[in-house]
Amino acid sequence: MALQTAEARRAYRMVRSNWEALSGFEEPEALVSFLTAREGDSHVKDGLLAGLVTLVQMGTAASFFVAVLWLGLWPGLDSVYRRCLRRTEYPPAEVVSSVAASFMALVARVNLSGVQRVAGTLVRGTERDVLKTWRKELAEQRRRARLESLTDVEAGAPSVQWLTPFISRARSFNAEVEELRAWLIPLTGEDTDLVVSLIVREEDAVEVAASLGVSPETARKRVRRALVRLRKMKKKIPEKDFLSRNGGWGCFLEFVDSETTERAPGGSG
């Protein structure tokens, strides 16, 4: 349901008249703009998102409020889409479909009573569920391949090597990231998770900062500080077999070098 339709407007006005938190948002577009803005109280945003989830679960104009939720969380969900697209060779349309299906299923079942950060729970949970679904599909494909292989052998047909589906690359990427994280800890200390989340996984700075209980600007400063430390040690860092999906370890070090050079006094940025 589009936000501009008459039916959508009626649904929004009806809910707004009984929900004080929406009093400052005359139109649904204003609500979406507030939810997607970098500024604004994260606790207020979480309260609004929790209310939207409740409305969807109650079946109150569900399709409309799913659309509001989707748009309100779009920056984070777009990052999920881009990360999932990078980890696989599925067509973009199939990745979008997987992300949307996982998001809607999560919204329908999530229990808000134990949720601290609604935005982070929905965004990270969507990504987790997409990968979980892909892993299940991979397991099923492997099971069918084994059965077909046995059938071919019994029939005397030549065995055909089965190609590993694309999701194995997602597992490989995650394994590389975890290996990188473990290697970086002695170098970047408490800032390692921020470097991995913001630089390697390209997660949303606002959501990552909120999950760690710091401001987005503090998170960015800590990342820049960690990158500066890495740049100073660059010549002492041996070549590593990391991040094959991100252009390799060398590309990561080149990024560290360019990022800190551009931000340094007298740099080009």
C-alpha positions in Angstrom: 0.0 0.0 0.0 1.5 3.3 -1.0 1.7 6.1 1.6 -0.1 8.6 -0.7 -3.3 6.6 -1.3 -6.6 7.7 0.2 -6.9 4.4 2.1 -3.4 4.9 3.6 -4.2 8.4 4.7 -7.4 7.2 6.4 -5.5 4.4 8.2 -2.8 6.8 9.4 -5.3 9.5 10.6 -7.3 6.9 12.5 -4.2 5.6 14.3 -2.8 9.1 14.8 -5.9 10.2 16.6 -5.4 7.6 19.2 -1.6 7.5 19.5 -0.1 10.6 21.1 3.4 9.8 19.9 2.2 10.6 16.4 0.8 14.0 17.2 3.9 15.7 15.8 3.7 13.9 12.5 0.8 15.1 10.5 1.5 13.0 7.5 3.2 9.5 7.3 6.0 11.0 5.2 6.9 13.2 8.2 7.1 10.1 10.3 9.3 8.3 7.8 11.6 11.4 7.5 12.1 11.5 11.3 12.8 7.7 11.5 15.4 7.9 8.7 17.2 11.1 9.8 20.6 10.8 11.5 19.6 13.3 14.2 16.7 12.6 16.6 16.3 10.8 19.9 17.0 7.1 19.3 14.7 6.2 22.2 11.8 8.1 20.7 12.5 6.4 17.3 12.5 3.0 19.0 9.2 3.7 20.7 7.6 4.7 17.4 9.0 1.5 15.7 7.7 -0.6 18.5 4.3 0.9 18.1 4.4 0.3 14.3 5.4 -3.4 14.9 2.5 -3.8 17.3 0.1 -2.3 14.8 1.3 -4.8 12.2 1.0 -7.7 14.5 -2.5 -6.6 15.5 -3.5 -6.5 11.8 -4.3 -2.8 11.9 -3.9 -1.7 8.2 -1.0 -4.2 8.3 0.2 -3.6 4.7 0.3 0.2 5.2 2.3 0.0 8.4 4.7 -2.6 7.0 5.4 -0.1 4.3 6.0 2.6 6.9 8.3 0.3 8.9 10.2 -0.7 5.7 10.7 3.0 4.7 11.5 4.0 8.3 14.3 1.4 8.5 15.4 1.8 4.9 19.0 3.0 5.5 19.7 -0.1 7.6 17.8 -2.5 5.3 19.5 -1.0 2.3 22.8 -1.8 3.9 21.6 -5.4 4.6 20.7 -5.7 0.9 24.1 -4.4 -0.3 26.0 -6.7 2.0 23.9 -9.7 1.0 24.3 -8.8 -2.7 28.1 -8.6 -2.2 28.2 -12.1 -0.6 26.3 -13.9 -3.3 25.8 -14.0 -7.1 22.1 -14.2 -6.9 20.4 -11.5 -9.1 19.5 -8.3 -7.3 15.8 -8.9 -7.5 16.2 -12.3 -5.7 18.2 -10.6 -3.0 15.6 -7.9 -2.5 12.9 -10.6 -2.4 14.9 -12.6 0.3 15.4 -9.4 2.4 11.8 -8.4 2.2 10.5 -11.9 3.0 12.8 -12.2 6.0 11.9 -8.7 7.2 8.2 -9.2 7.1 8.4 -12.6 8.8 10.5 -11.1 11.6 8.1 -8.2 12.1 5.2 -10.7 12.3 6.8 -12.8 15.0 9.2 -10.6 17.0 8.5 -10.4 20.8 9.1 -6.8 21.8 9.1 -7.5 25.5 12.7 -8.6 25.4 14.0 -6.1 22.8 16.3 -3.3 23.9 16.8 -1.7 20.4 14.0 -2.2 18.0 15.8 -0.8 15.0 18.9 -2.9 15.5 16.9 -6.0 16.3 14.8 -5.7 13.1 17.8 -4.8 10.8 20.3 -7.3 12.2 17.6 -10.0 12.5 16.6 -9.6 8.9 20.2 -10.1 7.7 20.6 -13.1 10.0 17.4 -14.7 8.7 18.3 -14.1 5.1 21.6 -16.0 5.6 19.9 -18.7 7.6 17.4 -19.3 4.8 20.1 -19.4 2.2 22.1 -22.0 4.4 19.0 -24.1 4.6 18.6 -24.0 0.8 22.2 -24.9 0.4 21.8 -27.9 2.8 18.7 -29.0 0.8 20.5 -28.7 -2.5 23.4 -30.7 -1.2 21.0 -33.4 0.1 19.3 -33.6 -3.3 22.7 -33.7 -5.0 23.8 -36.7 -2.9 20.6 -38.5 -3.7 21.0 -37.8 -7.4 24.6 -38.9 -7.3 23.6 -42.2 -5.7 20.9 -42.7 -8.3 23.4 -42.0 -11.1 25.8 -44.5 -9.6 23.1 -47.2 -9.3 22.1 -46.5 -12.9 25.7 -46.7 -14.1 25.7 -43.1 -15.2 29.0 -41.2 -14.9 29.3 -39.1 -11.8 29.0 -35.3 -12.3 30.8 -32.9 -9.9 28.2 -30.8 -8.1 29.0 -27.1 -7.9 28.8 -25.4 -4.5 26.0 -22.7 -4.5 26.8 -19.1 -4.0 25.9 -19.0 -0.3 29.2 -20.8 0.5 30.8 -17.5 -0.4 28.8 -15.8 2.4 30.2 -18.3 4.9 33.6 -17.7 3.5 33.2 -14.0 3.8 32.1 -14.2 7.4 34.9 -16.6 8.3 37.4 -14.1 6.7 35.9 -11.2 8.7 36.1 -13.1 12.0 39.7 -14.1 11.2 40.5 -10.4 10.5 38.8 -9.3 13.7 40.8 -11.7 15.8 44.0 -10.5 14.1 43.1 -6.8 14.6 42.3 -7.0 18.3 45.9 -6.6 19.5 46.3 -3.6 17.1 43.1 -1.7 17.5 41.9 -3.0 20.9 38.4 -1.9 22.0 37.8 -0.2 18.6 38.1 -3.4 16.7 34.4 -4.1 16.5 33.7 -0.6 15.3 36.4 -1.0 12.5 34.9 -4.3 11.4 31.3 -3.1 11.5 31.7 0.2 9.9 34.6 -0.4 7.5 34.5 -4.0 6.5 30.8 -4.9 6.9 29.6 -1.4 5.9 26.9 -1.3 8.6 25.0 1.9 9.5 27.0 4.1 11.9 23.9 5.2 13.8 22.8 1.6 14.5 26.2 0.4 15.4 26.8 3.3 17.7 23.5 2.8 19.4 24.2 -0.9 20.0 27.4 0.1 21.7 25.9 2.9 23.7 27.9 5.7 22.1 27.1 8.6 19.8 27.6 8.2 16.0 30.3 10.9 16.1 32.1 9.2 18.9 32.0 5.9 16.9 33.4 7.6 13.8 36.2 9.3 15.9 37.1 5.9 17.4 37.3 4.3 13.9 39.5 7.2 12.6 41.7 6.8 15.6 42.1 3.0 15.0 42.8 3.6 11.3 45.5 6.1 12.2 47.1 3.5 14.5 46.9 0.9 11.7 48.5 3.3 9.2 51.5 3.9 11.5 52.0 0.2 11.7 51.3 -0.5 8.0 55.0 -1.3 7.1 55.2 -3.8 9.9 51.9 -5.6 8.9 52.6 -8.8 7.0 50.5 -9.7 3.9 47.3 -11.6 5.0 44.9 -13.8 3.1 41.8 -11.9 4.2 38.9 -10.2 2.6 38.9 -11.9 -0.8 35.3 -10.7 -1.4 36.4 -7.1 -0.6 39.3 -6.9 -2.9 41.8 -8.5 -0.6 44.0 -7.5 2.4 46.1 -5.2 0.2 43.0 -3.2 -0.7 42.0 -2.9 3.0 45.5 -1.5 3.8 45.3 0.9 0.8 41.9 2.1 2.2 43.4 2.7 5.6 46.3 4.7 4.1 44.0 6.8 1.9 41.4 7.4 4.6 43.9 8.6 7.2 45.9 10.6 4.7 42.8 12.5 3.4 41.6 13.3 6.9 45.0 14.3 8.3 45.9 18.0 8.6 47.2 19.2 5.3 45.7 16.2 3.5 43.6 16.5 0.3 40.3 16.0 2.0 
